[in-house]
Amino acid sequence: MRGLVIKNTGSWYTVRTENGRTIESKIKGNFRLKGIRSTNPVAVGDHVQIDVNAEGTALITEIEERRNYIIRKSQNLSKQSHILAANIDQAFLVVTINHPQTSTTFIDRFLASAEAYRVPVILLFNKTDLLDEDELYYQEMMVNLYETIGYECHQVCAVETLSGGRERLDKLMPLLKDKVTLLAGNSGVGKSTMINHFIPDADVRVAEISDVHNLGVHTTTYSEMLMLPNGGYLIDTPGIKGFGTFDMEPEEITSYFKEIFHFSKECRFNNCTHTHEPGCAVLKALENHYIAASRYESYLSMLEDKNDGKYR
């Protein structure tokens, strides 16, 4: 029987079959013997084959080939990966300038990983209503940076009761229609509030930000596909603290940074790492401010991943 994995709680997977049934399923043992170096060999969004047993649960016997996925290094096991979701049309990356602060390194690592697997990303700058004048100016600069690179950006306020919040979020609805959208970001950036707006009966729990550390609290503990009222799915994922890249060779990373790849074509050497070589067009573009220093620092940090595996 064919089905779609709509929830992953770690040990059990909820599968929605083509006739609309939801069946709690487990992985058949030999999946872990096929060299899949992942903490979750089956991911939300996977199309699978299942065998239903007499108790009404099932075994997942086959994973169909994935169209794409978003993957990162496992936080606990550096030699393993963690797949956030599979077979997605786009990702909404929710970021906040403050309350809590999302680092540019996190944003750039997520964008680069999405580029690697051909997943379009739209950046949502949330909690605009909480920013002071300097923070709003910084947000405008960030939006200008990423839009110049080629990423669609929206400045939103997910809290509906505040002026303009509902209207701004409603403008995103057409982007979601009939698509499978991954909603990702650090804990505390407002993903749960957004889901409750887009899917009123979802009733996803929302937590306060820690005043002491300006950090979010995990309210989602597992990944789940939620059906949108007007067609399509939102994939809710636990908040991500860091984004360690997985199985990326240093020579590949250049192509995952759109603007760096653009200038790299003019480098003197084909195998230029853009760190020290003479005739490097990327370093020249960086010096002339055609490449943002923050983006270049993110690129360097990803080059280091292969050597020390320190980033999670």
Secondary structure by P-SEA (a helix, b strand, c coil): cccccccccccbbbbbcccbbbbbbbcccccccccccccccccccccbbbbbcccccccccccccccccccccccccccbbbbccccccbbbbbbbcccbbbbaaaaaaaaaaaaaabbbbbbbbcccccccaaaaaaaaaaaaaaaaabbbbbbbbccccccaaaaaaaaacccccccbbbbbbcccccaaaaaaaaccccbbbbbbcccccccccccccbbbbbbcccbbbbbbbccccbbbbccccccccccccaaaaaacccccccccccccccccaaaaaaaaccccaaaaaaaaaaaacccccccc
